[in-house]
């Protein structure tokens, strides 16, 4: 059991940073005698000398310098713990879990997360990246407070927050890209299609054209892009995700007589706004604002 107190260590730190007992008393609004007493009790209990006096200045001993480094960490953690307790008292969540479909634009997501963390720096955020029905499934299971999904929720109000354009692409050296031309549907059927696996387990869904005789199924948009850049197939992927690679020439939009692009809605879903804490409501507000 620790015999020292946080308050004693606060006084010790004040003396070390202010350069004397008198100066410390003016900064932390404690009497000079009480600070002297607290530091003396620490020295007596620890069996080490923390300060040496030289003229009008008070200097740390080597032992004091070593302890000060640890005390800074102790006091910082104590402050965080007190802030967490205050947050809990005022109804602020200590954590927030958000399930986000990978089709949702990353720049909007990251800006919203940064804004929330700036407003609530102690919040722990768990971000679960999903595909298709996965986000809503986590919401329904109580494993996420907020879902950003390409599907609405039955018997609930889903908010359409943005439209995401999907585009058919392949690697620059893929047979569908060279030579540049308008493709026939039969050409797609004879090439490997890279598709994304639904991360949900209960009601898996397939979306879009799946007419290729060969298919590789992957779990992440980034994996799909990597395979396309290696000329190992073609896919329909979010335009915002593939645009940098179209711009650098490593991916090429496919020219189709129809269906080369499609647009999907992305929905903001949560179960009961009355049960959401201020952090969740702040995140929702930032997503709404940034999605306009």
Phi and psi in degrees as a GROMACS rama.xvg file:
@    title "Ramachandran Plot"
@    xaxis  label "Phi"
@    yaxis  label "Psi"
@TYPE xy
-67.8147  137.214  UNK-2
-99.3454  -17.4247  UNK-3
-85.5257  162.365  UNK-4
-116.801  158.383  UNK-5
-60.7621  -38.3533  UNK-6
-63.7344  -38.0402  UNK-7
-61.5371  -42.2972  UNK-8
-69.7414  -32.9024  UNK-9
-62.1995  -42.0524  UNK-10
-66.8111  -42.3061  UNK-11
-57.3452  -45.9729  UNK-12
-63.5469  -40.2122  UNK-13
-61.9127  -43.4237  UNK-14
-63.0213  -43.8688  UNK-15
-62.9318  -41.4084  UNK-16
-81.3639  -28.9983  UNK-17
-90.1204  -17.0575  UNK-18
85.369  15.0719  UNK-19
170.545  163.025  UNK-20
-72.3906  -39.8215  UNK-21
-64.6254  -45.0167  UNK-22
-62.8017  -39.3224  UNK-23
-64.6276  -38.2396  UNK-24
-62.6597  -32.0183  UNK-25
-76.5113  -25.7781  UNK-26
-84.8627  -41.7335  UNK-27
-103.511  5.80802  UNK-28
57.3565  43.9933  UNK-29
-120.937  151.908  UNK-30
-68.85  149.89  UNK-31
-60.2008  -37.4718  UNK-32
-66.2815  -37.646  UNK-33
-68.663  -35.2936  UNK-34
-68.6082  -44.027  UNK-35
-55.6059  -45.9776  UNK-36
-63.2297  -44.2136  UNK-37
-62.783  -45.133  UNK-38
-66.5565  -41.476  UNK-39
-61.1545  -41.675  UNK-40
-62.8126  -37.6937  UNK-41
-62.9758  -48.0369  UNK-42
-60.8224  -41.5993  UNK-43
-65.469  -43.2107  UNK-44
-68.4997  -41.482  UNK-45
-82.5622  -22.5573  UNK-46
76.1448  24.0343  UNK-47
-132.96  155.829  UNK-48
-92.3678  126.954  UNK-49
-94.5424  -29.8792  UNK-50
-133.174  153.956  UNK-51
-126.87  144.007  UNK-52
-101.402  126.976  UNK-53
-128.588  103.459  UNK-54
65.4406  -124.105  UNK-55
-96.0783  1.35601  UNK-56
-104.943  145.601  UNK-57
-110.21  124.533  UNK-58
-117.878  147.573  UNK-59
-72.1442  141.889  UNK-60
-79.5183  168.66  UNK-61
-54.9408  -39.0142  UNK-62
-65.8936  -40.5247  UNK-63
-62.7289  -39.4946  UNK-64
-63.3693  -41.636  UNK-65
-65.9574  -41.769  UNK-66
-69.3656  -32.9629  UNK-67
-60.7983  -38.9166  UNK-68
-60.8844  -39.9713  UNK-69
-75.6743  -33.6287  UNK-70
-65.7441  -37.0832  UNK-71
-57.915  -41.2589  UNK-72
-67.8431  -44.2563  UNK-73
-58.7941  -46.7035  UNK-74
-70.2196  -34.8364  UNK-75
-64.0243  -42.8429  UNK-76
-66.681  -37.2599  UNK-77
-62.6512  -41.4779  UNK-78
-64.5656  -40.9348  UNK-79
-62.4273  -43.1291  UNK-80
-62.5454  -41.7764  UNK-81
-65.0022  -39.1747  UNK-82
-66.3512  -38.8564  UNK-83
-61.9946  -43.0026  UNK-84
-61.9036  -41.2088  UNK-85
-63.7976  -39.3136  UNK-86
-62.509  -43.3052  UNK-87
-64.6095  -39.2202  UNK-88
-63.2562  -37.6161  UNK-89
-88.644  3.43999  UNK-90
89.7133  9.36912  UNK-91
-80.7226  131.097  UNK-92
-64.5251  152.175  UNK-93
-89.6989  -17.5827  UNK-94
-150.579  160.39  UNK-95
-145.404  127.98  UNK-96
-109.661  126.629  UNK-97
-124.184  125.46  UNK-98
-99.8421  123.276  UNK-99
-128.539  125.541  UNK-100
-66.7248  141.821  UNK-101
-66.6453  -13.3543  UNK-102
-76.5644  -18.3194  UNK-103
-68.5837  134.505  UNK-104
-57.1557  126.685  UNK-105
-66.5585  -34.1561  UNK-106
-64.5862  -38.1432  UNK-107
-65.7686  -45.7192  UNK-108
-59.2796  -49.1529  UNK-109
-66.8958  -37.1532  UNK-110
-65.2043  -40.1094  UNK-111
-66.1634  -41.9493  UNK-112
-63.8849  -42.2014  UNK-113
-63.9477  -40.7739  UNK-114
-65.139  -42.8858  UNK-115
-64.3385  -43.4603  UNK-116
-66.7359  -30.5153  UNK-117
-69.6756  -38.6879  UNK-118
-76.2636  -35.6574  UNK-119
-128.184  78.4876  UNK-120
-65.0793  -18.3201  UNK-121
-92.2008  -4.81511  UNK-122
-69.5117  137.717  UNK-123
-97.1232  121.895  UNK-124
-111.264  128.343  UNK-125
-109.866  120.187  UNK-126
-106.082  120.758  UNK-127
-111.316  115.427  UNK-128
-87.0185  130.939  UNK-129
-130.56  171.427  UNK-130
-129.842  133.507  UNK-131
56.6289  -111.942  UNK-132
-81.7226  -3.85554  UNK-133
-59.8177  -41.9158  UNK-134
-64.2204  -47.7448  UNK-135
-66.2823  -32.4743  UNK-136
-65.1418  -42.8934  UNK-137
-63.8354  -37.2083  UNK-138
-64.229  -44.8533  UNK-139
-67.0897  -27.4235  UNK-140
-86.3219  -1.7349  UNK-141
77.0543  15.1949  UNK-142
-92.5255  -3.86962  UNK-143
-146.896  145.346  UNK-144
-87.0936  -26.8986  UNK-145
-134.428  139.785  UNK-146
-125.599  132.801  UNK-147
-112.524  111.084  UNK-148
-139.928  154.475  UNK-149
-81.0596  6.21892  UNK-150
-127.924  148.385  UNK-151
-78.4363  170.678  UNK-152
-106.609  132.6  UNK-153
-62.9509  139.023  UNK-154
58.7533  31.363  UNK-155
-145.123  164.98  UNK-156
-93.8106  111.761  UNK-157
-100.184  136.753  UNK-158
-101.751  118.256  UNK-159
-74.1624  109.269  UNK-160
-102.664  -23.8629  UNK-161
-165.322  165.838  UNK-162
-111.64  135.424  UNK-163
-117.215  126.199  UNK-164
-90.7231  129.219  UNK-165
-102.884  143.435  UNK-166
-135.713  141.9  UNK-167
-78.9988  126.311  UNK-168
-140.126  159.584  UNK-169
-148.549  167.308  UNK-170
-64.8509  155.637  UNK-171
-63.4661  -25.0431  UNK-172
-104.935  9.09202  UNK-173
-70.3196  153.43  UNK-174
-61.8508  -25.6278  UNK-175
-76.2871  -18.7609  UNK-176
-95.9465  -22.4989  UNK-177
-124.888  127.577  UNK-178
-76.4029  159.889  UNK-179
-59.1214  129.043  UNK-180
-168.654  167.652  UNK-181
-82.3318  130.112  UNK-182
-91.4693  153.275  UNK-183
-94.6437  150.864  UNK-184
-57.0467  -35.7949  UNK-185
-62.3608  -31.5981  UNK-186
-64.8647  -38.2796  UNK-187
-65.9397  -40.2874  UNK-188
-60.7243  -27.8152  UNK-189
-92.728  3.29356  UNK-190
-116.206  159.235  UNK-191
-74.5742  130.525  UNK-192
-104.91  133.756  UNK-193
-97.8397  120.493  UNK-194
-121.676  157.622  UNK-195
-96.1613  134.832  UNK-196
-79.7736  132.579  UNK-197
-64.0986  123.375  UNK-198
-79.8639  -11.1284  UNK-199
-71.9211  155.908  UNK-200
-111.045  -20.388  UNK-201
-91.886  -47.3684  UNK-202
-130.971  69.5438  UNK-203
-62.3476  142.238  UNK-204
-130.202  150.729  UNK-205
-108.971  142.24  UNK-206
-131.213  140.92  UNK-207
83.1352  -171.959  UNK-208
-76.0511  128.738  UNK-209
-132.162  48.1618  UNK-210
-94.2139  0.836091  UNK-211
-72.6342  143.634  UNK-212
-73.3154  -23.8045  UNK-213
-115.143  134.664  UNK-214
-140.989  135.997  UNK-215
-110.753  130.429  UNK-216
-108.311  127.315  UNK-217
-125.311  169.703  UNK-218
-102.79  -10.4648  UNK-219
-139.08  147.545  UNK-220
-60.1604  -39.629  UNK-221
-61.3152  -38.1291  UNK-222
-65.7676  -42.6819  UNK-223
-59.6841  -45.5367  UNK-224
-61.7657  -41.3678  UNK-225
-62.1626  -41.5751  UNK-226
-66.4454  -39.7948  UNK-227
-63.6264  -41.537  UNK-228
-67.3557  -20.105  UNK-229
-91.3336  9.02785  UNK-230
62.9783  35.8837  UNK-231
-101.281  7.35792  UNK-232
165.92  -171.225  UNK-233
-131.889  163.889  UNK-234
-163.42  160.089  UNK-235
-97.8933  120.717  UNK-236
-134.638  159.591  UNK-237
-58.3526  132.548  UNK-238
-58.1218  -40.4179  UNK-239
-63.6847  -27.1033  UNK-240
-79.5424  -33.5523  UNK-241
-98.6913  -10.6607  UNK-242
-55.8039  -42.7509  UNK-243
-58.1233  -32.6432  UNK-244
-83.3064  -28.4613  UNK-245
-66.8588  -40.6188  UNK-246
-65.1659  -35.3218  UNK-247
-88.6912  -1.49117  UNK-248
88.3298  -0.946236  UNK-249
-79.2056  -21.5321  UNK-250
-121.843  150.986  UNK-251
-129.816  129.12  UNK-252
-64.3598  137.037  UNK-253
-86.3905  138.681  UNK-254
-94.5907  109.913  UNK-255
-119.069  151.676  UNK-256
-64.2272  -26.7725  UNK-257
-162.135  156.728  UNK-258
79.157  11.4369  UNK-259
-65.9991  -26.635  UNK-260
-132.778  156.049  UNK-261
-148.042  156.747  UNK-262
-120.673  130.095  UNK-263
-118.097  143.806  UNK-264
-81.8652  147.748  UNK-265
-117.173  134.094  UNK-266
-114.601  145.604  UNK-267
-98.8102  117.547  UNK-268
-123.242  139.47  UNK-269
-156.179  158.148  UNK-270
-79.9282  -51.4598  UNK-271
-145.702  111.657  UNK-272
-62.1023  -25.9023  UNK-273
-68.9699  -25.5478  UNK-274
-92.2366  -7.05239  UNK-275
-76.0487  139.425  UNK-276
-82.0085  175.414  UNK-277
-63.8129  -29.7777  UNK-278
-69.199  -46.4708  UNK-279
-60.5545  -42.6929  UNK-280
-66.3418  -35.1277  UNK-281
-65.347  -43.3962  UNK-282
-60.6886  -44.8673  UNK-283
-59.4911  -42.7888  UNK-284
-62.5329  -41.9226  UNK-285
-66.8425  -40.0239  UNK-286
-62.8438  -43.8129  UNK-287
-60.2383  -47.4437  UNK-288
-64.369  -44.0656  UNK-289
-76.11  -20.306  UNK-290
-85.1778  -9.59185  UNK-291
